[in-house]
């Protein structure tokens, strides 16, 4: 007959059982009497250098970039506490985003965070810092990152009311991002129109149509109508160009 | 009675000395000291602070790994060699065997903590290094007692090591888990969140929160308070007593 693996509880001496029960009760009572942990907001530390991060990640820069991205994203929601974006040190945040991009240049995530999350705070200096980061990153890889700068142009125009900045971004998209779709490359025309620069907008739009860059018939129809409207507006209010 | 416990403890310590555990601890200390020196050399600023931090955090993990795994391997070997069967055939209560083994392992833990904290005395303030060393010895005490409990309960190395690793990871992250479960970003009133919060609070009653032990901040920023170290000693004593009782309970129920 196979011997049982375990003997019955009655084989355990009573002092051992007593010690077990007493120690368990004391342990539970001790822990129950401890004060509950309280959350404390921690300042965002400076990121390590990309070279150091490469070493720490065993030369897995893409994985390191992804982990850093998640860490940064979660930083505004530390365990037990939620920190508004406006309370973050934005120069540090930019350093983190720069580090992440230097580890994984193909990543779009940091640019999304910059343009759609961190640039939404109602603090102009912080918005400008983020837009500047997006612009700098765009210049490094215009064809891969034009969409974030396009969003930046919209933020500059509608949130910051800085049409000159929006126009600069839109012009850079048109100049450098050759694979960007036409709507993005045409942004500068509509920004110019909004700025009252009807003559410049008309010339740009006319040039765009004349070069045959736009091939979609519906788009050509829309832009032609738009060109006519601009020409009419220009004739009716010659003072608008200043 | 005390003599039997002392003899088992002494032979446990002797076994550690003769199985090259001191050399292993010395090698780990040297490697981590060299790694921290490398960091100090490449750091542009706060070089000593970085060296101290890297060494303290790395040595803490290495000590836990070495001490925990040594206990598992040592007792597993006794199970497999049937040396335990012979020992238990003598006029020796099982509780004394556990107390003797635990005493020997705890002495090993103290020696490992001592070796780990010696280089820190050169890098940090002596008081902070002493507090860090005492706290590491206390932490190793719990890890050792838990490792003994695991190997006695499971008898096999793999399940015991897995449970020990899970316990340590849980204990190191317990406070963060409690905070996250108590203050979720959304849906705090949902039943599942309530259940998770209660589970985390329940675990906190029976698992020590290791983030309070052996903090690197003590040696690079502000030293701990001695009353805080006293509190850790009390918690350790209580938890080791609980684990010892649980180990004895399982050991008395084992058939050999």
Interface residues (C-beta under 8 A of the other chain):
Chain A: X3 X4 X5 X6 X7 X8 X9 X11 X12 X13 X15 X16 X17 X19 X20 X23 X24 X26 X27 X28 X30 X31 X32 X36 X37 X39 X52 X77 X79 X80 X81 X82
Chain B: X42 X93 X95 X175 X176 X178 X179 X180 X182 X183 X185 X204 X205 X206 X209 X234 X235 X238 X239 X241 X242 X244 X245 X246 X248 X249 X252 X253 X254 X255
